[in-house]
Amino acid sequence: MRQSLANFLLPVGAIIAALGLFGVFVWFAGVSPVEVWLLLFKGAFGDWYSWQNTLQRAAPLMLTALCVAIPARAGLTVIGGEGAVVLGGLACAGLAQGLPLPANTVGTVMVCLAAAAAGGLWITLAGWLRQYRGINETISSLLLAYVAIGLFKHLVEGPLRDPSSLNKPSTFSLDESVRLGGIAGSDVHWGLVIGVLACLAAGLWMRITPSGFAVRVVGGNPRAAQLVGLPASKLILLACALGGASAGLAGAIEVAAVHTNANASLIAGYGYAGILVAFIARQHPVAIIPVAILFGGFGAAGSLLQRRLGLPDASVLVLQGIAFVLILASEALRDVDWKAFFARINRFGPSEPSPIPLPLEKP
Amino acid sequence: MSADQLLIFFAGIVGGALRVGAPFLFVSLGECITEKSGRINLGLEGVLVLSAMSAFGASYLSGSAWVGVLAAAATGALLATLHGVLCSLPRVNDIATGIALMLLGMGLAFYLGKPLIQPQAPQLPAIALGNWSDSAAVRSALQVNALVPIGIALAVALWWAFANTRAGLLVRMAGDSANATRALGYSVSAIRIAATAAGGMVAGLGGACLTLFYPGSWNEGISSGQGLIAVALVIFARWSPIRCVWTSLLFGGAGAIGPALQSIGISWGYHLFNIVPYVLTLLILVITCRPGTTVNGSPGELSSTR
């Protein structure tokens, strides 16, 4: 009970503190913090238009956050989601260009599957390098992301390029029939439904299926997993494949619903923002849904901050960075015995200086 | 390919190794100091970008490139100190903190560096190594950053200091056994925070190389993972500052293949040649790492190699 309360309160407190610090930060730039907070809320959740923008951004964030959260449950810190997103988008556009696809939902499913396969293979490679070659997966997945971006640029500016795209090299546009449309005529596309379903499915998989439970055992206590004879390597590769497939799907959604072709706008940092979302959600697939909507909202409000207050577009990145640092630092408060803390304050009285407790080194 | 073109190509590779390799050199030395104390700082990528921005800004505002270098070192030390202090809190993981600082450093750099994208700042002086040649292309290819000799001297000094000074031995002890350090009455956290800060300072010099020499301007794509490659380089260099020099030059050379080919008129596959350093890093990790064992020479407390 106490733990689950902390699980909820620590991230919420960290986000509120991050918003406060961000207010102080913009105050230095001569902007009123209150105005920034109001605009952040208005730009994210103020009216139906901003809600549409928010939900559009939340969809890929949910999927890239899964790319961090699922491997994290198996004990891996994978941060190369950006590579899987880019390759997923490339596979989606490439398949549509190379094959005559059926001009209906089957075509859409096919491009999405191709993207999921490309992303899944890419992250599985990072997992394989860890299990069979002993390479730290954090470093290797990020290096693989840069390799993927290089391949993407090479193919988009070379073999797959639509000759009519002059200033901004891109692939041929997807056929209208294959694209993902809006839900009920709005700007919110079906990618949001895919994202929410993927998060729910991942949550259910970990909670009720034996293989999902086995993945959590491998991540939680590798020694116990070894003792009961779980196939740790296979389970880790499975987790990587599922995570990578989600991130690849995010790339396909961006291509099929937003950009209509693969171009450099796809490299928009969704992979990195997804790391933050997963950490705030404490690597819990279902908790990712609200956190992704919140950070999608901050992203949507970023352009409003830029237009109304003249803040640089990177101000949202600063907010994300501050939130990430505070969310990690907040873990240090988990073990604080608050009852004893307040008792100590009361004992000394508010006017007396309380002694600074020396940090105890844990052996 | 004529003999002249071949000469230009090789001069481009050698010059590029010294030019592109300079940021690798400083970041890998910084990471080497940090990892010797038993912590891994993935945030050096953020340190590199933020200090590149502050070097450019300080150089632009003050009119002196050396003020920019000092600003870069100070910025790097500050951001790394934040990493060191955060990791000393209970339950805080150093790899996750590194990722957070990577994002924070980049965000701050892009935010504060917005007005710096257009102007030109005073640049670091160059050391001309190509005066023996008549070819203008060779001469311009062999212009070397004035910070490179400082970096090489620093590597030798670090190698000596790790073996022969009290501070060097303390850092290594904190990295190899936290319990031994505590038993001798030293604070593990204090040593690690100091080592992380010193590492950030050295890595900050790498940022100065980026904006004050090559490519010599500030933009948001100034670093594409050099800080991360440097972390992998330290594993390859087996935590020896001297080997860091050689591996940095190797990587600089690999990164210079694309531009060198472009200088002799081959522009096919520019992006493909640009991913050579990343592929090379992965290959080297495949060769040096073995599952279930630690790499030779690795500090005993390090979490990334276990």
HADDOCK unambig.tbl for C-alpha pairs under 7 A between the chains (distance, minus, plus):
assign (segid A and resid 131 and name CA) (segid B and resid 291 and name CA) 6.81 0.50 0.50
assign (segid A and resid 132 and name CA) (segid B and resid 291 and name CA) 6.12 0.50 0.50
assign (segid A and resid 133 and name CA) (segid B and resid 286 and name CA) 6.11 0.50 0.50
assign (segid A and resid 133 and name CA) (segid B and resid 289 and name CA) 6.30 0.50 0.50
assign (segid A and resid 133 and name CA) (segid B and resid 290 and name CA) 5.38 0.50 0.50
assign (segid A and resid 133 and name CA) (segid B and resid 291 and name CA) 5.19 0.50 0.50
assign (segid A and resid 134 and name CA) (segid B and resid 289 and name CA) 5.61 0.50 0.50
assign (segid A and resid 134 and name CA) (segid B and resid 290 and name CA) 5.01 0.50 0.50
assign (segid A and resid 134 and name CA) (segid B and resid 291 and name CA) 3.76 0.50 0.50
assign (segid A and resid 134 and name CA) (segid B and resid 292 and name CA) 6.69 0.50 0.50
assign (segid A and resid 135 and name CA) (segid B and resid 285 and name CA) 6.47 0.50 0.50
assign (segid A and resid 135 and name CA) (segid B and resid 286 and name CA) 6.99 0.50 0.50
assign (segid A and resid 135 and name CA) (segid B and resid 289 and name CA) 6.06 0.50 0.50
assign (segid A and resid 136 and name CA) (segid B and resid 304 and name CA) 6.13 0.50 0.50
assign (segid A and resid 136 and name CA) (segid B and resid 305 and name CA) 6.86 0.50 0.50
assign (segid A and resid 139 and name CA) (segid B and resid 228 and name CA) 6.88 0.50 0.50
assign (segid A and resid 140 and name CA) (segid B and resid 282 and name CA) 6.76 0.50 0.50
assign (segid A and resid 143 and name CA) (segid B and resid 278 and name CA) 5.75 0.50 0.50
assign (segid A and resid 147 and name CA) (segid B and resid 275 and name CA) 5.55 0.50 0.50
assign (segid A and resid 147 and name CA) (segid B and resid 278 and name CA) 6.45 0.50 0.50
assign (segid A and resid 150 and name CA) (segid B and resid 271 and name CA) 5.39 0.50 0.50
assign (segid A and resid 150 and name CA) (segid B and resid 272 and name CA) 6.16 0.50 0.50
assign (segid A and resid 150 and name CA) (segid B and resid 275 and name CA) 5.92 0.50 0.50
assign (segid A and resid 151 and name CA) (segid B and resid 272 and name CA) 6.51 0.50 0.50
assign (segid A and resid 153 and name CA) (segid B and resid 271 and name CA) 6.50 0.50 0.50
assign (segid A and resid 154 and name CA) (segid B and resid 269 and name CA) 6.53 0.50 0.50
assign (segid A and resid 154 and name CA) (segid B and resid 271 and name CA) 5.39 0.50 0.50
assign (segid A and resid 154 and name CA) (segid B and resid 272 and name CA) 6.34 0.50 0.50
assign (segid A and resid 312 and name CA) (segid B and resid 111 and name CA) 5.82 0.50 0.50
assign (segid A and resid 312 and name CA) (segid B and resid 114 and name CA) 6.75 0.50 0.50
assign (segid A and resid 314 and name CA) (segid B and resid 107 and name CA) 5.94 0.50 0.50
assign (segid A and resid 314 and name CA) (segid B and resid 110 and name CA) 5.74 0.50 0.50
assign (segid A and resid 314 and name CA) (segid B and resid 111 and name CA) 4.97 0.50 0.50
assign (segid A and resid 315 and name CA) (segid B and resid 111 and name CA) 5.87 0.50 0.50
assign (segid A and resid 317 and name CA) (segid B and resid 107 and name CA) 4.58 0.50 0.50
assign (segid A and resid 318 and name CA) (segid B and resid 104 and name CA) 5.94 0.50 0.50
assign (segid A and resid 318 and name CA) (segid B and resid 107 and name CA) 4.54 0.50 0.50
assign (segid A and resid 318 and name CA) (segid B and resid 108 and name CA) 5.62 0.50 0.50
assign (segid A and resid 321 and name CA) (segid B and resid 100 and name CA) 6.15 0.50 0.50
assign (segid A and resid 321 and name CA) (segid B and resid 101 and name CA) 6.95 0.50 0.50
assign (segid A and resid 321 and name CA) (segid B and resid 103 and name CA) 5.24 0.50 0.50
assign (segid A and resid 321 and name CA) (segid B and resid 104 and name CA) 3.81 0.50 0.50
assign (segid A and resid 321 and name CA) (segid B and resid 107 and name CA) 6.64 0.50 0.50
assign (segid A and resid 322 and name CA) (segid B and resid 104 and name CA) 6.33 0.50 0.50
assign (segid A and resid 324 and name CA) (segid B and resid 100 and name CA) 5.35 0.50 0.50
assign (segid A and resid 325 and name CA) (segid B and resid 97 and name CA) 6.81 0.50 0.50
assign (segid A and resid 325 and name CA) (segid B and resid 100 and name CA) 5.58 0.50 0.50
assign (segid A and resid 325 and name CA) (segid B and resid 101 and name CA) 6.95 0.50 0.50
assign (segid A and resid 328 and name CA) (segid B and resid 92 and name CA) 6.34 0.50 0.50
assign (segid A and resid 328 and name CA) (segid B and resid 97 and name CA) 6.82 0.50 0.50
assign (segid A and resid 329 and name CA) (segid B and resid 86 and name CA) 6.44 0.50 0.50
assign (segid A and resid 329 and name CA) (segid B and resid 92 and name CA) 6.64 0.50 0.50
assign (segid A and resid 331 and name CA) (segid B and resid 91 and name CA) 6.17 0.50 0.50
assign (segid A and resid 331 and name CA) (segid B and resid 92 and name CA) 6.59 0.50 0.50
assign (segid A and resid 332 and name CA) (segid B and resid 89 and name CA) 5.90 0.50 0.50
assign (segid A and resid 332 and name CA) (segid B and resid 90 and name CA) 5.14 0.50 0.50
assign (segid A and resid 332 and name CA) (segid B and resid 91 and name CA) 5.63 0.50 0.50
assign (segid A and resid 332 and name CA) (segid B and resid 92 and name CA) 6.59 0.50 0.50
